[in-house]
Amino acid sequence: MSVQTWTWILVGLTFALYFGIAIWARAGSTKEFYVAGGGVSPLANGMATAADWMSAASFISMAGIISFSGYDGSVYLMGWTGGYVLLALLLAPYLRKFGKFTVPDFIGDRYYSNTARTVAVICALIVSFTYVAGQMRGVGIVFSQFLQVDINLGVGIGMAVVLTFALLGGMKGITYTQVAQYCVLIFAFMVPAFFISMQMTGNIIPQLGMGGTVEGGEFLLDKLDKLHTQLGFSEYTSGKKSTWDVFAITLALMTGTAGLPHVIVRFFTVPKVKDARKSAGYALLLIAILYTTAPAIAVFSRTNLIETVSEQKYADIPEWFKNWENTGLIAWADKNGDGKIQYVAGNALSSKKPAYTDVRGASGERMISNASDAKNELYVDRDIMVLANPEIANLPNWVIALVAAGGLAAALSTAAGLLLVISTSISHDLIKKQLKPDISDKGELNWARVAIFVAILIAGYFGINPPGFVAAVVALAFGLAAASFFPAIILGIFDKRMNSQGAISGMIVGIVIMLFYMMKFKLNMFGGGTSEDWWFGTSPEGFGTIAMCVNIVISLVVSRMTAAPPQDVQDLVESIRIPSGAGEAGETH
């Protein structure tokens, strides 16, 4: 069967499974809608957390970044997994014991202030919408290529799917759907890795294959280093980022992980405090399966890409290249007129966003309308490396289709979790807690569903008009979470003296300077700027570390200059750090 037939079959079966679970796990109360009733087992919650966490950025884009940046890409592996250690040790058990539905709920009650709650809601919306932008782009990429539909239609289909199981089941439906999605995405990620590792190195285990030898007895990484230097790139295994920037990005991703609202809320769904620790441990182990495999896939795909296209005549190029060319995510311009693809160091385009035309060149290639003067003739979007990898390696059609199903599972599972955070922030933290405190359980549930509907429309807009490639956008969401939530949560747990004035000041200043830096140096607003203009030599992806430190300093200084929190709040902070006992989510302390 063809790739498209296999894709329709596998995607159809997995979607039928997701819809079936959503109908089975319909939410009948706000507690089920917000925290799945608080009765999810640690293993199931660990699988759901892993699926929620391993978004389109992890599945589609992370290996793509590593395949292009080599050693420097390790910051994503260290930061995104290290964050779970922080989460398991410093946050999850204490937040679970506090027993609230959402992060703004914790901040509002801990800092005895509706102003703090409102600031937290705004931060949650900014972080979540930045994150969901990357997910919807991932959905559009997968649908446009493998289902052969327009990318805008692909985003629309993804919106409808997420909306259905989020509206029906809330956190309860999403949790059990994500358990299924974890199984699908990890199987889809590992199967091609096993195939390609065996094909290239004779070792079926990808992690060992990456460090193994290829035909002729040469180590694979040595071979890739040579291919890189021959084409004018720096060695794959050498780093170009400064030590400080590597540290800053890693810490921003770690603390951002520990401050992400859609991840933290998962620990409110388990019955006990010890279950929160267990589920964090399970999640880390389950995530490690993909994260230790991603560098191997990056090496395999990079080697295959260079050997397949470099110095090849366009007339002899494999079919996969022309298929992806139609999506606009890979392109070639024959700048020297020799009919061969020259893939060398340098930009193929004169701007960050590729501009394509329907005009075909002399060799039949789809022309790039804004090709730069550099010698590099090939443009490759990083987000296609995992999806195109099985095709480049000539794997069976069912494997190629399986990767499509896995990519959709990864993007949709995280998008659903983010949409739930957005809806609960509005329905619970704004409407129930502030605007309409007497609203009924059913009324609050209806508001939550309306909020999800509006949020999916906004998310769809970002999917159709993406601000960048998936992992870059997602990394910025982590910086925003690190700059706003992490200090407020960690100080709220471990500093009895931290008061509402300090937390509010810190969150506002932290997220504002992070937004300014992101817009100036990533989105080229406010006059733009180059890497030479970075503050303290820190990239936008790493600036969350500086914004977080500013947040902490301001929070501590302001709290010490103003009145101490009420005694009952200080007693509450003491009580949530005592290891015995755990109230149900939603219980008032």
N, C-alpha and C positions, 0 to 999 in steps of 0.2 A: 504493500500500500504506500501511497505518497505521504510525504511529510504532513501535508495539509489534512489529509484524511485521518492520520494518526492523531494529529493535534486536536481536531474536532472531537474525536472519540475520547481521548484522555482528559481534555479540558471539560468536555460535557459530563463525563463520569464524576470528576472531582467537584464540579459545580453542583451536580445533583446531590452529592454527599453533603456539601455545605448547606444547601437549601433544606435538605431533610433534617439535618441537625438543628438548624434555626427554627424550623416548625416544631420539632420535638421539644426544644428547650425554650419555649415562649416564656417571656417574663410577665408575671401577673402582679408584681408589686415593685415599688421603687427600690427595695432592698435587693430583689433579684435583678432589676434593671441596672443598678449601680455597681453592686459587688457580688452578683451571682448567688445571693442568699447567704454568703459567708461560709459556705459548706463545701468548697472545692478541695479535693485531696491534694497533698503536697506534690505528688508526681504529676497529676493532671495539670495543676497550676504551673509546675515547672515547665511542662511541654508547652502550655499556652503562653507562658512568659517568653520562652525561647522563640516561638513563632511571632509573638508580638514584637519582640526585639529584632529578630532577623528579617529586616524589611527588604525592600527592593535595593536599598543601599548595600546590605550585606550580601544578598544573593546575586544581584545583577552587577553592581557597580564596584564593590570593594576589590574583587580580584582584578577588575579592569584597571583600577587606579594602581594597584601593585604591579600589574603587568607593564604599565608605562613608567612608573616612578621607581620601581625596583626597591632597593633598601629603604628609601624614604617612606614607602607605603606601609612600613611596619608600625608607624604611629597609630594607624587605625586598628591594627590587631591588638596592640598593647593598651590603647585607650579604651576601646569598646569592651574588651574582656575585663580589664582591670577595674572598670567601673562597677562591675558586678560584685567584686570583692568588697568594695566600699559599701555598696548597697546592702550586701548580706551582713556585714559586720557593724556598720554604723547607723543604718537607717531603717531597714525593713522591720526588724522586731519591735523597735520602739514606736514606729508609726502604726504598726498593727495593734499594739497594745493601747495606743491612744484611741483607736476605734472609730475613725471618721471615714466618710465616703470618698473624699477627694483631698488633694493637696491644698487647694484654697480653703477647704473646710478646716484642715489642720491649722493653717496659718491664721485664719480668722479667729478660731477659738484659743489657740496658743497665745496669740498677741491681743486677745480680748478687744478686737477692733473690726468693725465692718469696713473701715477704710483699708486696713491691711488685707481683708478678704477680697475687696474689689481690685486692689493692685495685683493680688495673686491671680485673680480671674483674668485680668488683662494680660499678664505675663503668660498664663497658661494658653490663652488664645493665640498670642504671637508665636510661642514656641510650637504649638501644635499645627498651626497653619503653615509655618515654615517647613516643618517636618513632612506634612501631608503633601506638600507641593512635589517633593521628590518621589513619593509613592505613586501619585497619579501619573507622573511622567513615566515611571517604570511600567505601569499598566498599559499606557498608550504604546510604548515601544514594543512590548510583547504582542499585544493584539495586532498592531499594524503589520508586523512581520509574519507571524505564524498563522494568523487567521486571514491574512490578505485583505484587511479592511483599512479604510482611512484611519489615520492616527486619532483624529477627533472622534470618530465613531467608536474606536477602541476605548478611549477614555470614557465615553458615554456608557458603553456596556459595563465597564468596571464600576462606574458610579451606581448603576442600577443593581448590580450584584451586592456591593457593600451595603447599600441602602436597605436592601431586603432583609439580610440577616441581622443588621444592626437595629432596624426598626422593630423586628419581631422579638428578638431575644435579649436585646440589651447586653449587659455584661455576661449574663448566663448563657445566652446563645453564642456570643462571641467567644467565650472561654472554650466551650466544647467544639466549636468550629475551628478554633485555633489549634486544638489538640490534633484534629485531622489534618490541618494545614501544615503543622510541623512534620508529620509523617510524610506528607507529599513532598514538601520542599527539601527535606534532608535526603530522601531517596533520589529525588531529581538532581540534587547537587552531587551526590556521591557516585552514582552509576557511571556518568561520563568520565568522572575523575579516575575510577577504576579502569575503565576501558583505555583511556589515553595513557595512563601511567604504564599499563602493561604493554601498550603499543610502542611507546617511546623508549622505555627503560627495561622492560621485562619483569618489572616488579608491580604487583597489583595494588600495593598500598601506596597511595599518592605521596604521603609525607616522606616515605623512604625513597620513592621514585625520584622526587625532586633532588635528592642528594646522591642519586645513583649515576650510573654510566649509561651512555648511549652507544649506538653502533660504532665500533672502532675503539672502544675502551675509554673514551673521553668523558669526563664528568659533565653532566648536563649543564650545570651552572657555569663551568668554564667555557663550554661551547657558546652559551648565550652571551657571556662577557665578550667573547671574540666577535660574535655577530654584531653586537652593539658597537664596539670600537671600529669595526670595519665600515659601519654606516655613519660614523661620526658622532654617535651617542656616547655618553659616559658609560663606564662599566655598570652593568646591571646591579652588581653586588656592592657598589660603592654609593655612599650618600652624598647628596648635594646640599641638603638643608643644614643650617647651623645647629649646633648642639642645643642652644637655647630654644630655637623654634621647635625642634623635635620634642623637647621637654614641655614646652608650652602647649603644643597641640595635644600631646598625650594626656597631660593633666586636664586640659579643657574637656577632652572627650570622656575621661574618667569621671570627673565631677559632674559633667553634663548628663552622663548616664545615670548617676545617682540622683539627679534632680529632675529627670523626665517624668512629667505627670502620668503619662499613659503606662509607664513601667511601674511606678510606685503604687498606683491604684491596684495593681495585680496582687499586692500583698495584703490588701484588705479582704480578699475573697476566700482566705483560708480560715479554718475554725480557731486556731490557737497561735500564740506567739512562736512556739517552737516549730510550727508548721510553716511559718513565714521564713524561718532560717532554712528549713529543709527544702522548701520550694526554690529558694535562691540558689542553694547548692545544686539541686537537680538542673535548674536552668543553666547554670555555669557549665556543667558537664555536657549538657545537650548542645549548648552553643559552641563549645570547644570542638565538637566534631566538625562543624562547618568552618570554624575559624582557623583550625590547624590545616585544613585542606585548601583553603583559599590561596595561600602562597604557592602551593604546588600547581593549582589550576592557572594561576597567573604566569608561572614559568612555562608551563606546557603551551598555553595559548600564545604567549609572546614568541616563543621559538617557532611554533607552527606558522604564525602570521608572517614572520620575516622570511622563512624559507619558502612559503607558498607564493608570496606576491613580489618580493624584492627582485628586481631585474627580470621579471617575467613579462612576456608580451601580453598586451591586453587581449589579443585574439585568443590566447591560450589559457586565459585566467579561468579558474573553476567557476561553476554555476553559483556557488554560495555568494561570491563577490558581487555578482550582478543582481542577485536577489536583494542583498542588503543595500546595494547602491540605490535601488528604487525607494528605499525609506529615507534617503538623505543622510544616513548615519555613517556611510563610508563613501569616499569619492576620490577620483583621480583626474588630474589635469596634465596632459602631455606637454609640458613646458618646453622641452628640448626637441620635440617632434620625432623621437626615435621609436615611438610605439611601445616602449617599455616603461614599466612602473619604477620610478626612482624613489625609493623610500630611504631618506637620509635625515639627519638631524635638522631641525628648523621647522617653522610653521608652514603649512601648505596654504593657509588662508591669511588674509590681511586683517581680519577682525576675529573676535572670539566666536561670534555666531556665524556658522557657515551659510553662504547664500548660493543656492543652486538654481539652475535654469533647466528648461526642458530641451535645450539645444544639445545635440550630440556632437562630439568632436570627430576628428578624422578617423580615429580608431574605434569610434562607437561609444566612447565614454560619456557619461553625463557631466557636462561642463560645470566647473566652479566659476561663478560670475565674478568673484572677488579674490581670485588667486593672488598671493603675494609674490614678491620677487625672489623668494627663497628657492633653493634648488629642490627642496622636498616637494614631491608631486602627489603624495598620498595623504588624505585626511581620513582619520579613523576616530570615531566617537568612542570614548572609553567604555560607555555603557553597553556596547555590543559584544565585548570580549567573551563573557561567559555564555551568552546566548548563541553566538556564532561558533564557539569553540568546537562543539560536536560536528558541525558541518565542515569546518576547516579540516578536522581530523578524519573525515569520511566515516563517521559512525553510523550505525543503522538508523533508519528513519524514526523508529519508535523512541530511540534515545533522544533525538532532536526534539520530538514532540513532548517527551517527558520533561525536558528542561523548560519548555514553554509553560507547562502546567505548574512546575515548581516556582518559576518566576512570578506567575500570577498569584500563587498561594502566598508567597512572601510579601508581595506588595499589598494584596487585599487584606491580609491578616493585620498588618500594622495600620493600614488606613482605617480599618474598623475600630481598632483600639483608640486611635487618635480622635476619630469622630465622636466616640463615646465620651472622651475627656472634654471635648468642646461642648457637647450637649449637657453634660452634668455640671460643668462650670456655669452655664447659663441657667438651667432649670433649678438646680439645687442651691448653688452659691449666690446667684443673683436674685432669682425670683423667690424661692422658698425661704432663704435666710434673710433677705433684705426687703424685697418689694412686696411680697404677698405671704407673710409668715403663716397665715391661716389657710393657705391653699390645701386642698385635699390631696391624698395620695394619688388618686386617679388624675387630678388636674396637673400635678407635678409631672406625672408620667407623660401626659399629653404634651406638656411644654418641652420635655426632653426629646420627644419624637419630632416635634416641629423644629427644634434646634438642630437635630441631626440632618433633617431635610435641607435646611438653609446651608449648613456647613458643607454638605456634599456638593451643592451647587458651586460654592466658592472653591472647594477643592478641585472640582472639575475644570474651573477656569484656569487654575494653576497648572493642571495637567495639559491643557491645550496651549497655554502660554508659559512654558517653563522658564524659570530664571537661571537655569544652568544644568549641568549633568547631575545625576541623582546623588552621588555620595558627597559632592561639594555642598549641595543645598542642605543635606541632612547634617553634615558636619557643622554648619552654621547654626542649626537648631540646637545642637549640643552646646555650642558656645553661649547661646541665649539662655539655656537652662542653667548652665554653670554660673552665668553672670547674675541671674535673678533668684532662682529657687534654692540652689544648694546651700548658700550661706544662711538663708532664713531658716531652712530646715535643720541644718546641723547645729546652728547656734540655739535654735529653739529647743533642741533636745538636750544639749550639754551645757548651756549657759543660763542659769536661773535668772541672772540679772538682765538678760536681753529683754528689752521692752518693745512696745508697738512702734514708738517713734524711731528707734534704731532700725528695726526690720523694714519699716516702710521706706525710710530714707535710703537704706542700702539697696533694696530691690529696685527702686526708681532709678537711682544713679547707675547701678550696674547694667540694667537692661538698656537704658538710654545711650550710654557710651558704647555698648556693644552694637546696638542698632546703627549708630552713627558710623562706627568703624567699618561695619559690614557693608553699609550702603556706599561709603566713600571708596573703599578699596576692592570690593567685590562686584558691586553693581555700578561702579563708576558714576555715582551721584556726588553732589557737593564738590564738583571740580575734579573728581577722580584722583588717581595717584598710582604710582608704580611701586614695585617692591623696594626700591631705594628710599621711598618715602615712608615706609612702615614705621610705626612708633616702636622704639626699642628693638627693631629688627624682628618684629612679631607679625606673622601672617594672619589674615582674617580668621582662619580656622583655629589659630592658637590664641587669639586675642581674648577669648573667654576667660583664660587664666588671669590676665591682668584685670579684666572687668570684675572677676570674682574677688580678687584681692582688694580692689577698691571698695567693693560692696562690704566685705568683712570689716575693713578699717573704719568705714563710715558708720556701719552698724554698731560697732563697739564704742566708738567715740561718742556718737549721739546718745546711745543708751546710758553711758556713764555720766553724761551731762544733764540727763533728765531723770524724772522720778522712776524709782524701781517698780516693777510689776506688782500687782496686788498679791497678797500672801497666798491666796488660794491658787493663783496661777503658779507661783513658785513651788507650792506643795504638789501641784499637778505634774510639773517637770520632774520633781523628785520621784513621784510615783511611777511614771512611765519607764524609768530606768531600773526599777526593782524587778528582778527576773521572774518573780512568781506572779501567776494570775494573768488573765487576758479577757477583757470584755468583748462582746460581739461588736462587729462593725455597726456603727450607727448608734451605739450605746452612749449615753451622756455620763461623763465622769465629774 
